[in-house]
Amino acid sequence: MPDTNQHLEALFVQYNKGLKPYLIALEAKTEMFPQGILNEIRALFDHCARTSLDGLTEKQKQLEIESAQRHIYRASYDCLKELCLYYARELEQFEKNYKGIRLGDVDSGQFYPRYIEMKQSAEKLTKDAKHCEEYGMAKYKEASEQYQDAILQYDKTLSFIQENSKTLAWSTQNQKKYFWKSHVITAIISLIVGIIVTLAGNYLYDFITCN
């Protein structure tokens, strides 16, 4: 049976190869560390440190390692969920930025259906991952993989937007020109109609008063 040092070594390998890449990715994207994740990491190493206390039995040390393991799982989940939330907010901001633009007209109608398809795929993967997470550690691997797939899909969606940035800019400029042109034409027509109605009214008034 592996001793405490072997268990700790395996735990640190999981931290370095499993959790740490998530932490790096989260910091790179958001430039911040949520307090909840920091608390999980602190608790993780606190349990690891307790295994070196004098007087602990091997069973007690094993319980500390198991507790540390659970904190790695929770911190990993939190990182993955925060990354999904980051991407979801980025897409939400994109839609707000283009709220007044008819995205269905971009690239002759090719952009928007593809964008919606990619976005909904990412959202479904996130939903499936959350469902797996409800089973706790039993489906940790499956849930983590689905979260990673969701993040990858979100990233592809943002890349797709970036790839179409020139087309989006052209459509925005073109639609704004059309908007102002149509409003100017409408204003001119309204002015002409108003003048005609006024003149007609004056003519009718003069005709009636003269007779």
FIKOLZA-1660 file (N, C-alpha, C; in steps of 0.1 Angstrom, whole numbers, plus 5000, padded with zeros to 4 digits):
% residues 211
   i   px   py   pz ch aa at
   1 5009 4988 5000  A  M  N
   1 5000 5000 5000  A  M CA
   1 5009 5012 5000  A  M  C
   2 5006 5022 4991  A  P  N
   2 5014 5034 4991  A  P CA
   2 5014 5042 5004  A  P  C
   3 5026 5047 5008  A  D  N
   3 5026 5055 5021  A  D CA
   3 5022 5069 5019  A  D  C
   4 5023 5077 5029  A  T  N
   4 5018 5091 5029  A  T CA
   4 5026 5099 5019  A  T  C
   5 5039 5097 5018  A  N  N
   5 5047 5105 5009  A  N CA
   5 5044 5102 4994  A  N  C
   6 5040 5090 4991  A  Q  N
   6 5036 5086 4978  A  Q CA
   6 5023 5092 4974  A  Q  C
   7 5014 5093 4984  A  H  N
   7 5001 5099 4982  A  H CA
   7 5003 5114 4979  A  H  C
   8 5011 5120 4987  A  L  N
   8 5014 5135 4986  A  L CA
   8 5020 5137 4972  A  L  C
   9 5029 5129 4968  A  E  N
   9 5036 5131 4955  A  E CA
   9 5025 5130 4944  A  E  C
  10 5016 5120 4945  A  A  N
  10 5006 5119 4934  A  A CA
  10 4997 5131 4935  A  A  C
  11 4994 5137 4947  A  L  N
  11 4986 5149 4948  A  L CA
  11 4992 5161 4941  A  L  C
  12 5005 5162 4943  A  F  N
  12 5013 5174 4938  A  F CA
  12 5014 5172 4922  A  F  C
  13 5015 5160 4918  A  V  N
  13 5014 5158 4903  A  V CA
  13 5001 5162 4897  A  V  C
  14 4990 5159 4904  A  Q  N
  14 4977 5163 4900  A  Q CA
  14 4976 5178 4900  A  Q  C
  15 4981 5184 4910  A  Y  N
  15 4981 5199 4911  A  Y CA
  15 4988 5205 4899  A  Y  C
  16 5000 5200 4897  A  N  N
  16 5009 5206 4886  A  N CA
  16 5004 5204 4872  A  N  C
  17 4998 5192 4870  A  K  N
  17 4994 5188 4856  A  K CA
  17 4979 5190 4854  A  K  C
  18 4971 5191 4865  A  G  N
  18 4957 5192 4864  A  G CA
  18 4952 5206 4867  A  G  C
  19 4953 5210 4880  A  L  N
  19 4948 5222 4884  A  L CA
  19 4956 5234 4879  A  L  C
  20 4969 5234 4880  A  K  N
  20 4977 5246 4877  A  K CA
  20 4974 5251 4863  A  K  C
  21 4973 5243 4852  A  P  N
  21 4970 5248 4839  A  P CA
  21 4957 5256 4838  A  P  C
  22 4947 5251 4846  A  Y  N
  22 4934 5258 4847  A  Y CA
  22 4936 5272 4853  A  Y  C
  23 4945 5272 4864  A  L  N
  23 4947 5285 4871  A  L CA
  23 4954 5295 4862  A  L  C
  24 4964 5290 4854  A  I  N
  24 4971 5299 4845  A  I CA
  24 4962 5304 4834  A  I  C
  25 4953 5295 4828  A  A  N
  25 4944 5299 4818  A  A CA
  25 4934 5310 4823  A  A  C
  26 4929 5308 4836  A  L  N
  26 4920 5317 4841  A  L CA
  26 4926 5331 4844  A  L  C
  27 4938 5331 4849  A  E  N
  27 4945 5343 4852  A  E CA
  27 4948 5351 4839  A  E  C
  28 4952 5343 4828  A  A  N
  28 4955 5349 4816  A  A CA
  28 4943 5356 4809  A  A  C
  29 4931 5350 4811  A  K  N
  29 4919 5355 4805  A  K CA
  29 4913 5366 4813  A  K  C
  30 4912 5364 4826  A  T  N
  30 4904 5374 4834  A  T CA
  30 4913 5383 4842  A  T  C
  31 4926 5380 4843  A  E  N
  31 4936 5388 4850  A  E CA
  31 4931 5390 4865  A  E  C
  32 4926 5379 4870  A  M  N
  32 4921 5379 4884  A  M CA
  32 4920 5365 4889  A  M  C
  33 4920 5364 4903  A  F  N
  33 4917 5351 4909  A  F CA
  33 4905 5352 4918  A  F  C
  34 4894 5346 4915  A  P  N
  34 4882 5346 4924  A  P CA
  34 4886 5341 4938  A  P  C
  35 4880 5348 4948  A  Q  N
  35 4883 5345 4962  A  Q CA
  35 4880 5330 4966  A  Q  C
  36 4870 5325 4960  A  G  N
  36 4866 5311 4963  A  G CA
  36 4877 5301 4959  A  G  C
  37 4883 5304 4947  A  I  N
  37 4894 5295 4943  A  I CA
  37 4906 5296 4952  A  I  C
  38 4909 5308 4956  A  L  N
  38 4921 5310 4965  A  L CA
  38 4918 5303 4978  A  L  C
  39 4906 5303 4983  A  N  N
  39 4903 5296 4995  A  N CA
  39 4904 5281 4993  A  N  C
  40 4901 5275 4982  A  E  N
  40 4902 5261 4979  A  E CA
  40 4917 5257 4979  A  E  C
  41 4925 5265 4973  A  I  N
  41 4940 5263 4972  A  I CA
  41 4946 5263 4986  A  I  C
  42 4942 5273 4994  A  R  N
  42 4947 5274 5007  A  R CA
  42 4944 5262 5015  A  R  C
  43 4931 5257 5014  A  A  N
  43 4926 5246 5022  A  A CA
  43 4934 5233 5017  A  A  C
  44 4936 5232 5004  A  L  N
  44 4944 5221 4998  A  L CA
  44 4957 5219 5005  A  L  C
  45 4965 5230 5005  A  F  N
  45 4979 5229 5011  A  F CA
  45 4978 5228 5026  A  F  C
  46 4968 5233 5032  A  D  N
  46 4966 5232 5046  A  D CA
  46 4965 5217 5050  A  D  C
  47 4957 5210 5043  A  H  N
  47 4955 5196 5045  A  H CA
  47 4968 5188 5043  A  H  C
  48 4975 5192 5032  A  C  N
  48 4988 5186 5029  A  C CA
  48 4998 5188 5041  A  C  C
  49 4998 5200 5046  A  A  N
  49 5008 5203 5057  A  A CA
  49 5004 5196 5069  A  A  C
  50 4992 5193 5072  A  R  N
  50 4988 5186 5084  A  R CA
  50 4993 5172 5084  A  R  C
  51 4996 5166 5073  A  T  N
  51 5001 5152 5073  A  T CA
  51 5015 5151 5080  A  T  C
  52 5022 5163 5082  A  S  N
  52 5035 5163 5088  A  S CA
  52 5034 5165 5103  A  S  C
  53 5022 5167 5108  A  L  N
  53 5021 5169 5123  A  L CA
  53 5025 5157 5131  A  L  C
  54 5031 5159 5142  A  D  N
  54 5034 5147 5150  A  D CA
  54 5022 5141 5156  A  D  C
  55 5023 5128 5158  A  G  N
  55 5012 5121 5165  A  G CA
  55 5001 5116 5156  A  G  C
  56 5001 5119 5143  A  L  N
  56 4990 5115 5134  A  L CA
  56 4992 5101 5130  A  L  C
  57 4982 5093 5130  A  T  N
  57 4982 5079 5125  A  T CA
  57 4982 5079 5110  A  T  C
  58 4985 5068 5104  A  E  N
  58 4985 5067 5089  A  E CA
  58 4971 5069 5084  A  E  C
  59 4961 5065 5092  A  K  N
  59 4947 5066 5088  A  K CA
  59 4943 5081 5088  A  K  C
  60 4948 5088 5098  A  Q  N
  60 4945 5103 5099  A  Q CA
  60 4951 5110 5088  A  Q  C
  61 4964 5106 5085  A  K  N
  61 4971 5113 5073  A  K CA
  61 4963 5110 5060  A  K  C
  62 4958 5098 5059  A  Q  N
  62 4951 5095 5047  A  Q CA
  62 4938 5103 5045  A  Q  C
  63 4932 5106 5056  A  L  N
  63 4920 5114 5056  A  L CA
  63 4923 5128 5052  A  L  C
  64 4935 5133 5057  A  E  N
  64 4939 5147 5053  A  E CA
  64 4942 5147 5038  A  E  C
  65 4948 5137 5032  A  I  N
  65 4951 5136 5018  A  I CA
  65 4938 5136 5010  A  I  C
  66 4928 5128 5015  A  E  N
  66 4915 5127 5008  A  E CA
  66 4908 5141 5008  A  E  C
  67 4909 5148 5019  A  S  N
  67 4903 5161 5019  A  S CA
  67 4910 5171 5010  A  S  C
  68 4924 5170 5009  A  A  N
  68 4931 5178 5000  A  A CA
  68 4927 5175 4985  A  A  C
  69 4925 5162 4983  A  Q  N
  69 4920 5158 4969  A  Q CA
  69 4907 5164 4965  A  Q  C
  70 4898 5165 4975  A  R  N
  70 4885 5171 4972  A  R CA
  70 4886 5186 4969  A  R  C
  71 4896 5192 4975  A  H  N
  71 4898 5207 4973  A  H CA
  71 4904 5209 4959  A  H  C
  72 4912 5200 4954  A  I  N
  72 4917 5200 4940  A  I CA
  72 4906 5199 4931  A  I  C
  73 4897 5190 4933  A  Y  N
  73 4885 5188 4924  A  Y CA
  73 4877 5201 4924  A  Y  C
  74 4874 5206 4936  A  R  N
  74 4865 5218 4936  A  R CA
  74 4872 5230 4930  A  R  C
  75 4885 5232 4932  A  A  N
  75 4892 5243 4926  A  A CA
  75 4892 5242 4911  A  A  C
  76 4894 5230 4906  A  S  N
  76 4894 5227 4892  A  S CA
  76 4880 5230 4886  A  S  C
  77 4870 5226 4892  A  Y  N
  77 4856 5229 4887  A  Y CA
  77 4854 5244 4887  A  Y  C
  78 4858 5251 4898  A  D  N
  78 4856 5265 4898  A  D CA
  78 4863 5272 4887  A  D  C
  79 4876 5268 4884  A  C  N
  79 4883 5274 4873  A  C CA
  79 4876 5272 4860  A  C  C
  80 4872 5260 4857  A  L  N
  80 4865 5257 4845  A  L CA
  80 4852 5265 4843  A  L  C
  81 4844 5266 4854  A  K  N
  81 4832 5273 4854  A  K CA
  81 4834 5288 4852  A  K  C
  82 4845 5293 4858  A  E  N
  82 4848 5308 4857  A  E CA
  82 4852 5311 4842  A  E  C
  83 4859 5301 4836  A  L  N
  83 4863 5303 4822  A  L CA
  83 4851 5303 4813  A  L  C
  84 4842 5294 4815  A  C  N
  84 4830 5294 4808  A  C CA
  84 4822 5307 4809  A  C  C
  85 4821 5311 4822  A  L  N
  85 4814 5324 4824  A  L CA
  85 4821 5336 4818  A  L  C
  86 4834 5336 4817  A  Y  N
  86 4841 5346 4811  A  Y CA
  86 4838 5347 4796  A  Y  C
  87 4838 5335 4789  A  Y  N
  87 4835 5335 4775  A  Y CA
  87 4820 5339 4772  A  Y  C
  88 4811 5334 4781  A  A  N
  88 4797 5337 4779  A  A CA
  88 4795 5353 4780  A  A  C
  89 4802 5359 4789  A  R  N
  89 4801 5374 4791  A  R CA
  89 4807 5381 4778  A  R  C
  90 4818 5375 4773  A  E  N
  90 4824 5381 4761  A  E CA
  90 4814 5381 4749  A  E  C
  91 4806 5370 4748  A  L  N
  91 4796 5369 4737  A  L CA
  91 4785 5378 4740  A  L  C
  92 4781 5379 4753  A  E  N
  92 4770 5389 4756  A  E CA
  92 4774 5403 4753  A  E  C
  93 4787 5406 4756  A  Q  N
  93 4792 5420 4753  A  Q CA
  93 4792 5422 4737  A  Q  C
  94 4796 5412 4730  A  F  N
  94 4796 5413 4715  A  F CA
  94 4781 5416 4710  A  F  C
  95 4772 5409 4716  A  E  N
  95 4758 5411 4711  A  E CA
  95 4753 5425 4715  A  E  C
  96 4757 5430 4727  A  K  N
  96 4753 5444 4731  A  K CA
  96 4760 5454 4722  A  K  C
  97 4772 5452 4718  A  N  N
  97 4779 5461 4709  A  N CA
  97 4773 5462 4696  A  N  C
  98 4767 5452 4691  A  Y  N
  98 4760 5451 4678  A  Y CA
  98 4745 5451 4679  A  Y  C
  99 4740 5456 4690  A  K  N
  99 4725 5455 4692  A  K CA
  99 4717 5462 4681  A  K  C
 100 4722 5473 4676  A  G  N
 100 4715 5480 4666  A  G CA
 100 4718 5476 4652  A  G  C
 101 4726 5465 4650  A  I  N
 101 4730 5461 4637  A  I CA
 101 4722 5448 4634  A  I  C
 102 4718 5447 4622  A  R  N
 102 4711 5434 4617  A  R CA
 102 4721 5424 4614  A  R  C
 103 4725 5416 4624  A  L  N
 103 4735 5405 4622  A  L CA
 103 4731 5395 4612  A  L  C
 104 4718 5394 4610  A  G  N
 104 4713 5384 4600  A  G CA
 104 4717 5388 4585  A  G  C
 105 4721 5401 4584  A  D  N
 105 4724 5406 4570  A  D CA
 105 4739 5405 4568  A  D  C
 106 4747 5402 4578  A  V  N
 106 4762 5402 4577  A  V CA
 106 4766 5390 4568  A  V  C
 107 4775 5393 4559  A  D  N
 107 4781 5383 4550  A  D CA
 107 4770 5375 4542  A  D  C
 108 4760 5383 4537  A  S  N
 108 4749 5378 4529  A  S CA
 108 4741 5368 4537  A  S  C
 109 4740 5370 4550  A  G  N
 109 4732 5360 4558  A  G CA
 109 4739 5348 4563  A  G  C
 110 4752 5347 4560  A  Q  N
 110 4760 5335 4564  A  Q CA
 110 4765 5336 4578  A  Q  C
 111 4768 5347 4583  A  F  N
 111 4774 5349 4596  A  F CA
 111 4766 5344 4608  A  F  C
 112 4754 5350 4609  A  Y  N
 112 4746 5349 4621  A  Y CA
 112 4741 5334 4624  A  Y  C
 113 4736 5327 4614  A  P  N
 113 4733 5313 4617  A  P CA
 113 4744 5304 4622  A  P  C
 114 4756 5307 4617  A  R  N
 114 4768 5299 4621  A  R CA
 114 4772 5304 4635  A  R  C
 115 4771 5317 4638  A  Y  N
 115 4774 5322 4651  A  Y CA
 115 4765 5316 4662  A  Y  C
 116 4752 5316 4659  A  I  N
 116 4742 5310 4668  A  I CA
 116 4744 5295 4671  A  I  C
 117 4748 5288 4660  A  E  N
 117 4750 5274 4661  A  E CA
 117 4762 5271 4670  A  E  C
 118 4773 5279 4669  A  M  N
 118 4785 5277 4677  A  M CA
 118 4782 5281 4691  A  M  C
 119 4775 5292 4693  A  K  N
 119 4772 5296 4707  A  K CA
 119 4763 5286 4714  A  K  C
 120 4753 5281 4708  A  Q  N
 120 4744 5272 4714  A  Q CA
 120 4751 5258 4717  A  Q  C
 121 4761 5255 4709  A  S  N
 121 4768 5243 4711  A  S CA
 121 4777 5244 4724  A  S  C
 122 4783 5256 4726  A  A  N
 122 4791 5258 4738  A  A CA
 122 4782 5258 4750  A  A  C
 123 4770 5264 4749  A  E  N
 123 4761 5265 4760  A  E CA
 123 4756 5251 4764  A  E  C
 124 4753 5243 4754  A  K  N
 124 4749 5229 4757  A  K CA
 124 4760 5221 4764  A  K  C
 125 4772 5222 4760  A  L  N
 125 4783 5215 4766  A  L CA
 125 4785 5220 4780  A  L  C
 126 4783 5232 4783  A  T  N
 126 4784 5238 4797  A  T CA
 126 4773 5232 4805  A  T  C
 127 4761 5231 4800  A  K  N
 127 4749 5226 4807  A  K CA
 127 4751 5211 4810  A  K  C
 128 4757 5203 4800  A  D  N
 128 4759 5189 4802  A  D CA
 128 4770 5187 4813  A  D  C
 129 4780 5196 4813  A  A  N
 129 4791 5195 4823  A  A CA
 129 4785 5197 4837  A  A  C
 130 4776 5207 4838  A  K  N
 130 4770 5210 4851  A  K CA
 130 4762 5198 4856  A  K  C
 131 4755 5192 4847  A  H  N
 131 4747 5180 4850  A  H CA
 131 4756 5169 4856  A  H  C
 132 4768 5167 4849  A  C  N
 132 4777 5156 4854  A  C CA
 132 4783 5160 4868  A  C  C
 133 4785 5173 4870  A  E  N
 133 4791 5177 4882  A  E CA
 133 4782 5174 4894  A  E  C
 134 4769 5173 4891  A  E  N
 134 4759 5170 4902  A  E CA
 134 4762 5156 4908  A  E  C
 135 4769 5148 4901  A  Y  N
 135 4772 5134 4906  A  Y CA
 135 4785 5134 4915  A  Y  C
 136 4790 5146 4917  A  G  N
 136 4802 5147 4926  A  G CA
 136 4815 5141 4919  A  G  C
 137 4823 5135 4927  A  M  N
 137 4836 5130 4922  A  M CA
 137 4834 5118 4913  A  M  C
 138 4823 5112 4914  A  A  N
 138 4820 5100 4906  A  A CA
 138 4822 5102 4891  A  A  C
 139 4818 5115 4886  A  K  N
 139 4819 5118 4872  A  K CA
 139 4828 5130 4870  A  K  C
 140 4838 5132 4879  A  Y  N
 140 4847 5143 4878  A  Y CA
 140 4854 5144 4864  A  Y  C
 141 4859 5132 4860  A  K  N
 141 4867 5132 4847  A  K CA
 141 4858 5136 4835  A  K  C
 142 4846 5130 4835  A  E  N
 142 4836 5133 4824  A  E CA
 142 4832 5148 4824  A  E  C
 143 4829 5153 4836  A  A  N
 143 4825 5167 4838  A  A CA
 143 4836 5176 4833  A  A  C
 144 4848 5173 4838  A  S  N
 144 4860 5182 4834  A  S CA
 144 4862 5182 4819  A  S  C
 145 4861 5171 4813  A  E  N
 145 4862 5170 4798  A  E CA
 145 4852 5178 4791  A  E  C
 146 4839 5178 4796  A  Q  N
 146 4829 5185 4790  A  Q CA
 146 4830 5200 4792  A  Q  C
 147 4835 5204 4804  A  Y  N
 147 4838 5218 4806  A  Y CA
 147 4849 5223 4796  A  Y  C
 148 4859 5215 4795  A  Q  N
 148 4870 5218 4786  A  Q CA
 148 4865 5219 4771  A  Q  C
 149 4856 5210 4767  A  D  N
 149 4850 5211 4754  A  D CA
 149 4842 5224 4752  A  D  C
 150 4835 5227 4763  A  A  N
 150 4827 5240 4762  A  A CA
 150 4836 5252 4760  A  A  C
 151 4847 5252 4768  A  I  N
 151 4857 5263 4767  A  I CA
 151 4863 5264 4753  A  I  C
 152 4866 5252 4748  A  L  N
 152 4872 5252 4734  A  L CA
 152 4861 5257 4724  A  L  C
 153 4849 5253 4726  A  Q  N
 153 4838 5258 4717  A  Q CA
 153 4836 5273 4718  A  Q  C
 154 4836 5278 4730  A  Y  N
 154 4835 5292 4732  A  Y CA
 154 4846 5300 4726  A  Y  C
 155 4858 5294 4727  A  D  N
 155 4870 5301 4721  A  D CA
 155 4869 5301 4706  A  D  C
 156 4864 5290 4700  A  K  N
 156 4862 5290 4686  A  K CA
 156 4852 5300 4681  A  K  C
 157 4842 5302 4690  A  T  N
 157 4831 5312 4686  A  T CA
 157 4837 5326 4686  A  T  C
 158 4845 5329 4696  A  L  N
 158 4851 5342 4696  A  L CA
 158 4861 5344 4685  A  L  C
 159 4868 5333 4681  A  S  N
 159 4877 5334 4670  A  S CA
 159 4869 5336 4657  A  S  C
 160 4858 5330 4656  A  F  N
 160 4849 5331 4644  A  F CA
 160 4845 5346 4643  A  F  C
 161 4841 5352 4654  A  I  N
 161 4838 5366 4654  A  I CA
 161 4850 5375 4649  A  I  C
 162 4862 5372 4654  A  Q  N
 162 4874 5379 4651  A  Q CA
 162 4877 5377 4636  A  Q  C
 163 4875 5365 4631  A  E  N
 163 4877 5363 4616  A  E CA
 163 4868 5371 4608  A  E  C
 164 4856 5374 4613  A  N  N
 164 4846 5382 4605  A  N CA
 164 4846 5396 4609  A  N  C
 165 4856 5401 4616  A  S  N
 165 4856 5415 4621  A  S CA
 165 4855 5425 4609  A  S  C
 166 4862 5423 4598  A  K  N
 166 4861 5432 4587  A  K CA
 166 4847 5432 4581  A  K  C
 167 4841 5420 4580  A  T  N
 167 4828 5420 4574  A  T CA
 167 4818 5426 4584  A  T  C
 168 4820 5424 4597  A  L  N
 168 4811 5431 4606  A  L CA
 168 4812 5446 4606  A  L  C
 169 4825 5451 4605  A  A  N
 169 4827 5465 4604  A  A CA
 169 4821 5471 4591  A  A  C
 170 4822 5464 4580  A  W  N
 170 4816 5469 4568  A  W CA
 170 4801 5469 4569  A  W  C
 171 4795 5459 4574  A  S  N
 171 4781 5458 4576  A  S CA
 171 4776 5469 4585  A  S  C
 172 4783 5472 4596  A  T  N
 172 4780 5482 4605  A  T CA
 172 4779 5496 4598  A  T  C
 173 4790 5499 4591  A  Q  N
 173 4791 5511 4584  A  Q CA
 173 4780 5513 4574  A  Q  C
 174 4778 5502 4566  A  N  N
 174 4768 5502 4555  A  N CA
 174 4754 5504 4561  A  N  C
 175 4751 5497 4572  A  Q  N
 175 4738 5498 4577  A  Q CA
 175 4735 5511 4584  A  Q  C
 176 4746 5517 4590  A  K  N
 176 4744 5531 4595  A  K CA
 176 4742 5541 4584  A  K  C
 177 4749 5540 4573  A  K  N
 177 4747 5549 4562  A  K CA
 177 4733 5548 4557  A  K  C
 178 4728 5535 4556  A  Y  N
 178 4714 5533 4551  A  Y CA
 178 4704 5539 4561  A  Y  C
 179 4707 5537 4574  A  F  N
 179 4698 5542 4584  A  F CA
 179 4697 5557 4583  A  F  C
 180 4708 5564 4582  A  W  N
 180 4707 5579 4581  A  W CA
 180 4702 5583 4568  A  W  C
 181 4705 5576 4557  A  K  N
 181 4700 5580 4544  A  K CA
 181 4685 5579 4544  A  K  C
 182 4680 5568 4549  A  S  N
 182 4665 5566 4549  A  S CA
 182 4658 5576 4558  A  S  C
 183 4665 5580 4569  A  H  N
 183 4659 5590 4578  A  H CA
 183 4659 5604 4571  A  H  C
 184 4670 5607 4564  A  V  N
 184 4670 5620 4557  A  V CA
 184 4660 5620 4546  A  V  C
 185 4658 5609 4539  A  I  N
 185 4648 5609 4528  A  I CA
 185 4634 5610 4534  A  I  C
 186 4632 5603 4545  A  T  N
 186 4619 5604 4552  A  T CA
 186 4616 5618 4557  A  T  C
 187 4627 5625 4562  A  A  N
 187 4625 5639 4567  A  A CA
 187 4622 5648 4555  A  A  C
 188 4629 5646 4544  A  I  N
 188 4627 5655 4532  A  I CA
 188 4612 5653 4527  A  I  C
 189 4608 5640 4526  A  I  N
 189 4595 5637 4521  A  I CA
 189 4584 5643 4530  A  I  C
 190 4587 5642 4544  A  S  N
 190 4577 5648 4553  A  S CA
 190 4577 5663 4552  A  S  C
 191 4588 5669 4549  A  L  N
 191 4589 5684 4548  A  L CA
 191 4581 5688 4535  A  L  C
 192 4583 5681 4524  A  I  N
 192 4576 5684 4511  A  I CA
 192 4561 5682 4513  A  I  C
 193 4558 5671 4519  A  V  N
 193 4543 5668 4521  A  V CA
 193 4537 5679 4530  A  V  C
 194 4545 5684 4540  A  G  N
 194 4540 5694 4549  A  G CA
 194 4538 5707 4541  A  G  C
 195 4548 5711 4533  A  I  N
 195 4547 5723 4524  A  I CA
 195 4535 5722 4515  A  I  C
 196 4533 5711 4509  A  I  N
 196 4522 5709 4499  A  I CA
 196 4508 5710 4507  A  I  C
 197 4508 5704 4518  A  V  N
 197 4495 5705 4526  A  V CA
 197 4492 5719 4530  A  V  C
 198 4503 5726 4534  A  T  N
 198 4501 5740 4539  A  T CA
 198 4497 5749 4527  A  T  C
 199 4504 5747 4515  A  L  N
 199 4500 5755 4504  A  L CA
 199 4486 5752 4499  A  L  C
 200 4482 5739 4499  A  A  N
 200 4469 5735 4495  A  A CA
 200 4459 5741 4505  A  A  C
 201 4462 5741 4518  A  G  N
 201 4453 5747 4528  A  G CA
 201 4451 5761 4526  A  G  C
 202 4462 5768 4523  A  N  N
 202 4461 5783 4520  A  N CA
 202 4453 5786 4508  A  N  C
 203 4456 5778 4497  A  Y  N
 203 4448 5780 4485  A  Y CA
 203 4433 5778 4487  A  Y  C
 204 4430 5767 4494  A  L  N
 204 4416 5764 4497  A  L CA
 204 4410 5776 4505  A  L  C
 205 4417 5781 4515  A  Y  N
 205 4412 5791 4523  A  Y CA
 205 4410 5804 4515  A  Y  C
 206 4419 5808 4506  A  D  N
 206 4418 5819 4498  A  D CA
 206 4406 5818 4488  A  D  C
 207 4405 5806 4483  A  F  N
 207 4394 5803 4474  A  F CA
 207 4380 5805 4480  A  F  C
 208 4379 5800 4493  A  I  N
 208 4367 5800 4500  A  I CA
 208 4363 5815 4504  A  I  C
 209 4373 5822 4509  A  T  N
 209 4371 5836 4513  A  T CA
 209 4368 5845 4502  A  T  C
 210 4374 5842 4490  A  C  N
 210 4372 5851 4479  A  C CA
 210 4358 5849 4473  A  C  C
 211 4352 5838 4475  A  N  N
 211 4339 5835 4470  A  N CA
 211 4329 5836 4480  A  N  C
% end
